[in-house]
Amino acid sequence: MYELLKLLHLVAAIVWLGGMTFMLLALRPAVQALLEGPSRAQLMLRIWQRFFIAVWVSVALLLFSGSKMYAEVFRATREASGAGSVPLGWQVMALLGVAMMLVFGHIFFAGFRRFKRAVAAAQWPLAAQAAAQIHKLMVLNFVLGWLAIAAVRLLR
């Protein structure tokens, strides 16, 4: 069961971080270079609608698998030594993961909502502002994601 949880955790992290990698390093620069305001905004609306579903699924899987593995390891170390603990890297990864989920919640419930309303009303300057805010927060989450990976691999 533990190996299945670890696999689910890894797949969810890859989907989320890989999606951000693609968006930030490939898709956004190409869309910025080739499309003007209205076309660009309508395309990004459709892309984000699909991508954010994948992120919600990833968040659910990360919370489920991460909390199960954390509890399992904590319980095992408590039984073995009398004091439950998990590696420092896990603690840092958990903290960064929660921060990422909160940032994504803000992206989805504030930035994306504002973006959708602006696109629906054909308010292209407002849509561009909302998209810029989403981009900044996605960059933040991208950095936090890589820091979480580094923490779990480097901090023992």
N, C-alpha and C positions, 0 to 999 in steps of 0.2 A: 504494500500500500504506500509506503514511504517513497519508493521510486516513482510510482505513478504521480504522486503529489509533486515531486520534484520536476517531473516532465511537464505537467500542467503549468507549473510556475514558470518554467523556462520558456515554454511555448507562448504563454501570455505576455511575458516580458519581451520576447522577440517580436511578436506582432505589434506591440505598442511602440517599442523603441525603433524597430525596423520601419514602421509606418512613418514615424517622425523623421527618420533619416531620409527616406525617400522624399517626403514632402519638402523638407528644408533644403536638401542638397540637390535635388533633381527637379521635382515638379514645380515648386514655386518660382525658381529662377526662369524656367522655360515659359511658364504662363505669363510671368511679368514681361518677358522679352517679346512675346508674340501677340498677346491679346490686350485690348483696351478695356477700360473700366467696366462697362456693362457686361460684355462677354466674359471677362475675367471673373467678375463677381458671380455670375450665374454658374460658371463652371466650378468655382470653388465651393459654392453652396452645395452642389450635387456631390462633389468629392467629400466634403466634410460631413454631409449627412450620412454617407456610407462609412467613412473612417471612424466617426465618433461612435457608431454602433459597435464596431470592432474594439474600440477603446473601452466602452462600457463592459463588454464581455471580458476583456482582459482584466479590467479592474476587479470584477467579481471573482474571476479565477485566481488572481493574485492574492486577494483578501482571503479567499477560502483556503487555497493551498498553503499560503504563507502562515496563516494562523494555525493551521493543523500541524505543519512541520515544526513551527516554533514551540507549540505546546508539547508535541511528542518528544522533542529533544530536551526541553526543560524538564519534563517528567522523568525521562531516562536518566539525566544527570542527577536529579534529586534522589532517585532510587539508588543510584550507584554511589553517590558521595554524601548524601544527606543535604546537600545544598543545590537547588536547581539553578541552572544557568544556560545561556546560549553564547556562542562566540560574539565578540565585540562587533565584528563585521555584520553579523545578522541584525544586531541592535541598530547599527547605523543604517543598514539597508531598510529596515522596517520604518525607521523615522523618515528617511528620504522618500520611501514609497508612499507613506501617508501624505507627506508634503506634495508629492506629485499628484496624488488623487485629489487633494484639495485644490491645487492649481487647475487640474483638468475640470473639476466641478465649476470653478470660476469661468474657465474658457467656455464651457458648455452652457451654463445657466445665465451668464451675463454677456460675454462677448459674442457667442454664436447667436443668442437670442436677438441681440442688437443688430448683428449682421443680417439675419434672416428678415427682420422687420425692414431694414433699409433696402434690401434687395427687392422685397415685395412692393415697397413704395417707390421703387426706382430712384432712390436717393443715393446716387453713386458716391458722392463725397463721404457721406456717413458710412456707407458700406466699406469704403476704403479705410476709413479710420478704425472701424471695428475689426477689419481684417488685419490691420497693422498691429492692433492690440493682441489678437489671437496669435499672430506670428511671434511677438515678443514673449508671450507666455509659453508658447510651444518651444521656443529656444531655451527658456528656463527649465522646462520639463526635460528637454533633451539633455541638458547638462546634468540635472539631478539624476536622471536615469543612468548616465555613465558613471557618475560618482557612486551610485548605489552598487553598480557592478564592481567597480574598483574596491569599494569597502568590503564587500562579501568575499572577494578574492584575496585582498591584501591584509586585512585586519583579522587577526586570529585571537 
